[in-house]
Each structure stands twice: as C-alpha cells, then as structure tokens.
Amino acid sequence: MQWSKANDVLGTMNRGNPTESGLCTLCRADCMGKCETWLSSLKGRSLLYPRDFGLITAGSGNTHHVGVCYNSLRVQGFSYGARGMNNGLTNSPDDCLFTNVSLETEFGNGTKTKARLPFMTGALGSTFIAAKYWDSFAVGCALVGIPIVVGENVVGVDRRAELQNGRISKAPELDRRVEIYKRWYDGYGAIIVQLNVEDTRNGVAEYVIDKYGDDVFIELKWGQGAKNIGGEIKVTSLDYALFLKKRGYLVDPDPEKPEVQESFNSGAFHSFARHSRLGYTELSTVEQVRENFMLSVDYLRKLGFKRISLKTGSYGMEALAMAIKFASDAKLELLTIDGSGGGTGMSPWNMMESWGVPSLLLHAKAYEYASMLAARGQRVVDLSFAGGFGKEDQIFKGLALGAPFVKLICMGRGMMVPGFLGANIEGALHPERRERVSGNWETLPKTVAEIGDKPEKIFAGYYDLQKKVGPEQMKEIPYGAMAIWTMADKLSAGLQQLLAGARKFSVRDITREDITAANRETEHETGIPFITEVQDEIARRILNS
C-alpha cells in the first residue's frame, strides 16, 4: 500500500516516501517542508480545512481502506444527542459547540496525573537529535501540558556525568532536561525518566529520587516498536567510542582493537554504533520474569517513587499479556504499548521494517487482554498506545480502539517535527542564536517566507501562547516550542471536531462504538464491527415500526 506524496487539498507535500502517519519515512531535522505535520506547526488549525476557500470545492480522495491498519478504521458520526457536557454547560445547541469539547485527561493508579490533551511524547533519549532540540521539546510540551519522556541512556552517554563506585553522582545532561521542563510545568503533564539495563546499573533511579523526589516519574523499559534489541546511537569519534566502551556499553566494531582503530583512522569506515543490552536474559520462565519485575517495582517504591510506568515494544502475545498483567498487578501508573511502524532515531532499518507486531494488531489484542482482566474484577493499568500516530483522526481512533483503558496516545516523530522547524526558523531569523538552537538554515526558505518573516506572522499560535505566558516571558520561549504549541492547537481542534461529531463533549467519554471497520479483515482482527453492520438492527426496527 502506497500513500500519496502530495495532498493538493491541504497544500502539503512529502519530501520523501510518506507513511500512514503523514510523515516521511526519513524525517530530516533540516527539512524545508512541507508535510502535514510540518505545515501544521506554522499554520495551526487552519490546516484542518481545504485551502483557497471561495475558489474551490473538494472531495475525499481516501481510497486506502486496504489491509489492516489504522486507516482502515472509520470514525462514526451520530445525528442526535450529546454526552459529556461539563463545567455547567447544557445540551443546548448553544453549548454543544466543538470548541467546548474537553480534551483533559488523567492517568494513574494512586496519585492522578493530569494532562490538558490526551497526548504524550515518545522516549527522547541518547540520540543526539533529542539532546540538540530538547529545549524546544521540553518547553513546548510543558506549556501545552502533556507528558514528556527522557529516554534511556541519557546519563550513560554524557561525558560530563560522573560515577563514584559505579553509581552516578553527577548527571548534567539529565539535570538539564528535567529542569527545563520543570521551569515551565504548571501542574499538567509530567516528566518521565526511563531505565534500561545500563541505567539501572549506573544508579539513575537512585540519583533521580535523591535529587528530584517524586516530582519525576520513573519508567521501566522492556522495549520499543522500532527494534527488538537495545537502543543504539552512532558516534563518529574514536575517542568517544572508547569512552562509551569504558562506560560499559557494547560498541561495534570494538574500538579497542588495533586493527579497528587502524581501519577507522584510514577512513575505511566513519562511525561506531553503541548498543544497549537486552534485559531479562538470565530468566527462562514467565514466573521468573514476574518475580524479577515485581522485585524491581518494589525496590523503586522503597526508594520513594510513587509514580512508576512501563514501556513495552511490539513483541508477541505472551509479552503483551505479561506487560498488561504485571503492570496491573503492580498497580503502575501507566503502560505504553509501542507497535511496529513507529519511529526511530537509530535502529537497524530492515529490522524495523520486518520485525514485530504492527500497531493496530498489537493494540487490538491489548484491548482484548485488558478486557479479560477487567471482566475478572481487576483494575487494569492505564494504557498509552504508540506506533505511527501523527494526525488527529489517528489519535481519535487509537483512543476509541482502546477505550476505556487508553488514556493517552504517544507520538514520537510527530511531536519532534515542530521542534526542528521552529529551531530552523529561529536560527535563520537570529544568526547569533543559530548554533545554540541547532538551526540548520541561513535564510528562510520560500515555504516559510510566504507565510511570514517574523514569529508573530509565522506561527498561528503566537498570540495565544503569549496570552498564557505574558509578553516578557514570551521572549524566553524557543521558536520550536512555539511550533509545538501551534501544532498541538491544530491536533486539539481537529480532535474536538471529531468528538463533537460523535456527540461526545469530553474525551473521557470516547468508546469503541465511535469507530467502525472499513473492511472485513480489519473487523476480524480488531473486533470492531463492519461499517454497514453497525446499528443495522436498530435501522431495521425503525423501518419495521
């Protein structure tokens, strides 16, 4: 199945091969535009509608109801009624406006964590692109009021981090990431720090609890949808490769071998790959995994963490069931389930293309397994679905498919694109800031210049954001954060419109009845009824009445 590179209705264009999420397969930080996510970061909610109003009419070009994927689900509309009105609003037509739809959600087993929107970021870890654009990501997400995840290995790859007796005693890069988010945090969202094998060995959890207490989530990591081995980064310095090996990582090829050094210095190859370790390799039964997992959670709780989450990847059904059951038994705050088809900063490409369970199939089984626990009277851990989400209709479908268990949709590249774009704009308009913000442009490209030549004109959400923070603080906001705010506004408005059409005025009221299957195969795999069979019995009763 191929996705069209151009959308003439919205005036968007993919630079490379597009995916279902609307992003290119290869998403570049220096991209000059203009996929739907890229342009939404500038134009905001105006990109919900066809361009050139008054000169055009438009018709749907969606013919991709093929195979089993999120695009083969359809959003259901209803012709009467309204549910979920709050804040003193009534079901009158004057109150049932899409702008009154509440998108606020919360998750957690004990202490509830609030989010203004039902989104969160994927794990932004040790890949250098995450570090370079962290200011934009963190400030933008804090202002929007959504959780952000500090991914694995951030401490381990930090040359300024110091270890004493094998444990972290100083972690400047981790501190920078946490403190930037906390600077703009206003009670909505959360900052989550992941732990993998190396992070556990290095004492990251102990460092975090000692320095930040329970202000920070801690997240155990089982895997991700992009690969079935540990995380990787690429390094182009022999000295840095040697440092990483001494820090305890697998570095490939081995930088300590004389023949490898000679080959690198001669220019035969130009980079090393740093890899993390697989977890649970010493365990051989489900019971052993469960015991080890529960011991890890108990240890984190004894350290003082009240908010603990789990991230799992697109393994098979056994691992999915273990993740849901163990996380529920341990009373965790959140379980993120990442399906194949999502994004990566550094994964073996053919592994990413061919391994694991595709997102829709994995998420459909997650709902099935969660329902089994709920039917037995057990409280199911709150879920977040990840793996190739980028647009408001996909967010709606993910929330509906997993309702009532899914509270958030996790987006990786979709939340990063505006950070890249805003930084490029800031660097072009302010050359003195270019290096600091990691801007890639010397001048504004035509795709941006035709919109405006200063942030007030470029970002549709500029003045809305200024209303929140004030004119003086606005001077401190990275342009990448302005872009995230603007894109989040587009996603929010689009999601509100879809919910209003489903007659749901709170995102918490979304149900599986709000989506249908557009082909029989999707119906079979997801349990979502085929589109013409939904309410067919009701229709026949009406006709026979």
N, C-alpha and C positions, 0 to 999 in steps of 0.2 A: 504494500500500500504506500503510495507516494502522496505527500502533502504539497499543495501549490506553493510556489515561492512568492507569488505576488497576490495581494488582496487589493484589487482595484477599488472596492467599495470603501475601505478604510484608508487607502493610500499608503499601505505598508508594503515592505519588500524584505525578503530574507536575503542576506548576503551569501549564505551557504545553503546547504540542504536543510530544509525545515523539518521539525518534528511535530508531534501532536500538540505539544505544549505551546507551539508558536515560536519557539526559539530555534536558532540554527543548531545543527549537530555540533559544530565547533563554534563556541561563543567567544569572541575576542574582546579583551578589555579596551582595545583601541578602535573598536568598530565605529564607523561613521553613520550607521543606520541602514535601514530603519524598519526592523521587525515591530510587531505589535507592542511587545513589552518595552522596547527602546523608545518608540514614539509616545507610548502612554506615560513615560517618565517625564515628558515635556508637556504634552497636551492634556493629560489627565482625563477626566470623564467625557470630554468632548469626543474622544476616540471611541466611545460606545456607539456612535451613530455614523451613518454613511456621510461621506464628505460632499461638499458642494451643494448644500441644500438649496432648493429653488431651481436648480439646473438639472436635477437627476431624479430618477426613480431607481429602486434597487430591488433585486430578488435574490433569494438564498441560493448559494452555489454549493451547499453542503451535500455531497453525494458519497461521503465516506462511511456509510453505515455498513462497513465490511469487517468481518472478523470480530474478535473480542478485545475491545479497548474502551477507554472512557468516551471516545467519540461515538461509540455505538450505544450509548445511553442517551435518552432524550429527557428534557425537563418537562414535567407535566404542568399544565395550566388548569385553572378551575374558574368557573363562571359565576360563582356566588360564595358568600360567606367571608369571614375574616377570623383569624386566630392570632393570639399572642400580643394583642394590644396591651401596652402598659404605660406607666407614667401618667395615669389619669386620662389616657386617650380612650375614645369610644370607637364603636364600629361604624360610625357615621362616615359617609364619603369624604367629609371634610378632614377627618383624622386619618383615614386609610390611604395615606399617601406613601409612596415608596421611600421618600426621604425620612419617614417616621419608623421605618423598619430598624429594629435594634440588632446590631451585629455583635454586641458584647457577649462574651462567653466566659466561662471559668472552668478550671480543671483542678483535680487534686483529691486526695482521699481524706486528709485531715484539714490542714490549712489550705483553703482555696486560693488559687492564683487567678487573678482576673486579667483578661485581655480585651482590648477595645474591639479587636477584629479577630475572626477565627483563623488567623494565620500564625506561622512561626517560620524562622529560618531553618535551613539545614545546618549541619555542622560545618563551621568555618574554622578549619584547623591549621595545620602546619604548612599548607601550601602558601607560597609567598604572596599570591594574589589576595589571599584572605588578610594577611598582615598589612599589605600596602593600602588596602581600601577599608580597613577596619573603622576608621573614624566615621566614614560615610555610613557604613552598615550599622554601627552601634548607635550613633546619634539618630539616624533615621528611624530605626526600629524602636528606640526608647521614646521618641516623640510620637510615633504612631501608636505605641502602646502594645507591642507584640513581643513574644519571647525571642531571644537570640541565643544561639548555641556556640560556645567556644569549643571547637573540635579537638580531637586527640592530638597529642604530641607537641602542643604549643610550647610547653616548658622544655621538653627534651631537645628541641632543635634550637633553642635560644642560647646563643654563645655567651650571653651575659648572665644566664642563670647559673647559680652556684649550688653545689651539692656538698653536704657535710655528712660523712659516714653513709653515703649512698642515698641521702634524702635531700630534697630541695630545701634550701634555706633562703634563696633569693630568686625571684622569677619576674624580672622586669616586664617582659612581653605579656605575660598573663595578667600582671597587675595593670598594665596599660589598658588592656582590653576590658577588664572588669570595671575599672574606674571611669573610663569614658562612658560606658553605658549607664553606670550609676549616676553620673553627673547630670544626665537628662531624664532619668527614670522618675515617673510621677505617680507610681502606685499601680500602673497597668503594665503587664508583661513580666518578664523575668530574664535573668541571665543564667545560663546553664553551662556547666563545665564538664566535659566528657573525660572518662577514664578508660584507657586501654591497658594492655599488659605493661608497657613501659611506664605509663603514667602511674600505675599502681606501684610498681617497683620504686619509682622515684619519689613517692610520697606526696603526690599532688593533692590528694584528698586532705591529708593532714595539714598541708600548707594552706589550702583554701579555708578550712574550718578555723584554723588559728588566726588567720588574717581577716576573714570576712564573716565568720559566723554563719548563721543561717540565711544571710542575705543572698546567697548563691545556691542554686540547685546543683546537685552532683548527678551525673548520668553515667551509668554503666553501659559499656558498648559491646554488643555482640557482633555487629557487622553493619553493612550498608548495601544498598541495591546496586552499586556500581561495580562491585568486585567481591570475590569470595576468599580473598586473603586480606592481610592488614593494610593499613594506609601507606601510601608512598609519596615521596617528593623527589624531584630531580635536582641535583646540585652540580654546578659547573666548576667548582674549586676543589683541587686535590686536598688542600689544607682543611677545608670544611668537611670533606668526605672522611678524612682521618679523624677529625673531631667527633663526627657523628658515630663512627665505629667505636671510639673510646667511650662515648656516652652510652653505648650498649645496643645500638641498632645494627641490623643487617644492612650492609652497604654492598651493592652489586654493580660492577665487579669489585672484588676485595681490594681496597686502596692500599693495603699494607703489603701486597705482593709486589716485589721489584719489577716483574715483567708487566704488571698492570700500570704501575707508575711510568715505566718507560713508554708503554703504548700511549698513555694519556698525554705525556709530555711531547710525544712526537706528532700528536694531532690525529692519531688513528681513531680515537673516539673523544667526545667532548663533554660527557656528563656521566655522573654516577646516579644510581637510583637507591634511595634509602627506604627500607621496608620495615613495617612493624611485624610483630609476632602474632601467630594465631593463638587464640585463647582456648582453654579447656582441653589442651592436647593430652594431658595426663589422665583424663577421665574417659570412661568407656561405656557408661550406662546413664540412662535418664536419671536414675536415683542419685548418682554421684553428681551430676550437673545440678540437680535441685539442691542437694546439700551444700555444694560449694557456693551456689548463688545465694542461698539464704544466709550462709555464714558471712558473705560479702556485705549483704544488706544490713545484717545485724552489726557488723563492725562499723559501717558508716553511720548507723544510728547511734552507736556508742560514742563515736567521735563528736556527735552533736548535730548531724544533718537530719532535719525533719522532712526535707523535700528531696526525694530520690526518684530518678526516672531511668528508663531503659530504652536503648535504641537497638533494634534488630534489623537484619537485612532480609534479602529475598531467598532465604533458604527454603527447604521443603516443608511439608505439613507438620512433621514432627517438631521441628524447631519453632514453627509458628505457634503450635499448641503449647509448647513449653514456655515460650515467652509470655503468652496471654495468661496461662495458668499460674506460673511462678510469680509474675508481676502482680497478679490479683491476690494471690495468697500472701505476698509480702506487703500488700497494701501500698504499693508505689503510687506516686502522683501521676505518672504519665508513661505510656509505652508508645514509641514511634516505630511504625512498621513501614520500612522502605522497600518498595518494589523495584524490580528491574525495569529500566527505561528512564531512570532519573539522570542526574548529572554527576560530574566528577571534576576534580582539579588535576588528578593524576591517577589514572587506572589503566591497566593493560587493555587496549582497545578491543581486541577480539574477545577477551574475557567479558568485557562489558556488553558486547553485542550478543553473546551466546549463552551466558550463564544465568541461572536463577529464574524465579517466578515473576512473570510480568505483573505490573502493578494491579490491574483490575482483578486478575485471578487471585492474587495474594490477598487483596483487600476484601474480596467477596468471601473467601474462606475465613478471614479474620472475623468478619461479622458472624458467620455461621458458628465458629467456635466460641465467640463471646456469648452468643445467644444460648449455647448449651450450658455454659456456666450460670448465666442469669436464670435459666429455667430451673436450675437446682437451688436457687435462692442465694447464690453468691454474688457479692458486689464485684463487678468487672472493673478492672483498671481503666481509667480514661485513656482513650486512644488518639493518636495523631497519625494520619496517613501521609506518606511521602512517596515520590517516584514519578516525576514528569508533570507536575502541576505548574500552570503558569497563567491561566485565564479564569475569569470569574465563573464561567459556566462549568469548568472542571472542578473548581472549588465547591460549587453547589453540589455537583454530582458525587464528589468524594464524601462530603458531609452527609448527604442523603443515603448513599450506599451503606455507610457505617453507622447510621443513626440507630439507637440513641447513644452509642458508645463513643463515637468520634466527636471530639470537641475542637480539634484544630486540623488544618491542612498545612503540611510542612513543605516549604518551597526553597529550593537551593538557588539555582541559577536565576530563577525569576526574580528573586529578591536582590541579586547581585548586580544585574544589568544596570539598574538606575544608579547604583553607586559608581560603576565605571564611567557611565555617561556624564554624571554630574562632575566628577573629578576632571574629566577631559575638558569640560566647558570652563570650569574654574581655572585650570591651567592655561587655557587659551586666552581668557579674559584678563588673567593676572599672572603674567610670566614669572613674577617673583615668587609665586606660590607653586609653580608647576612641579618642581622636584618634590616638595613636601607632600603634595596631594597625589603624586604619581599620575599627573596628567600626561596624556600621550599626544596632544595636538598643540601645534604652534598657533594656529588660527582656527576659527570656527568653520566647519565645513558648511556647504550650501544647505544640507539637511537641517542644520540648526539655525544658521543665519537667516533663513527665510522665515523663521518663527520670531526671532528677536536678537538683540545684540547686548542685552544685559539681563541679569537674573529675573528682574521684575517682569520682563516680557517673555522670557524663555520658559519659565516654569509656571504653569497654570495655577499651581497651588501656593505660589509665593506669598500672597497677602493673607491667605487663610492660615498659613503657618506663622506668619508674622503676628497675626492676632493672638495666637496661642503663646508665643514666647516674648513678644514685645519687640519694638524696633532696635533697641540696644543689643539684646541677646541675638537678634537675627544676624548681626554682624559676625557672630561666632559659629553660625551653622554652616557646615560644609555643603557645597553645592550638591554633592552626592546624596546627602540627607534630604535636601530639598526635592531631589528627583524621586527618592523613595517615598516621601510624603505624597508627592503628586501621583505616582503610580498607584500607591495604596488607595488614594481617593478614587481613582478610576475603578479599581477592583471592588472597592466598597460600594460605589454607586451601582455598578453592574450586578453585584450580588444582591443588593437591596431590590433592584428591579425584578430579578428572577424570583426572589422570595415573595414580593408583593403579588406577582402573577400567580404564584402558588397559594396566595391568600394566607401567607404566614408573615406576621409582623414582628417576629423575633426569631433569630437564627436557632434558638434553642428548641423551637417547635418543628424544625425540619424532620421529615420522616422518609422512609423508603417509598412510601406511596407517592412521593413528589417526583419520582423518576420512573421511566419505563424503558424496556429493552427494544431496540430498533431492529434486531434480527433474532432468529430463533436460537442461534448458538450462544449469544450473549444472555438470553433468557435462561438457557440451560445451565450456563456456568455461574451465573450470579444469583439466580432465584428471583430476579426482577421480572415481572410479567411482561409478555409481549405487548406492544403498544396498543393494538386493537382489541386485546382481551381485557385490558384494564377497564373496569366499570361496565363491561359488556352486559353482565347480568342485570345491573341496575337499569341500563338503557332499555333492555327488553321488557323489564317490568313497567317502565314508563310507557312504552309503546303499546303494551297489552292492557294498560289500565283503562 
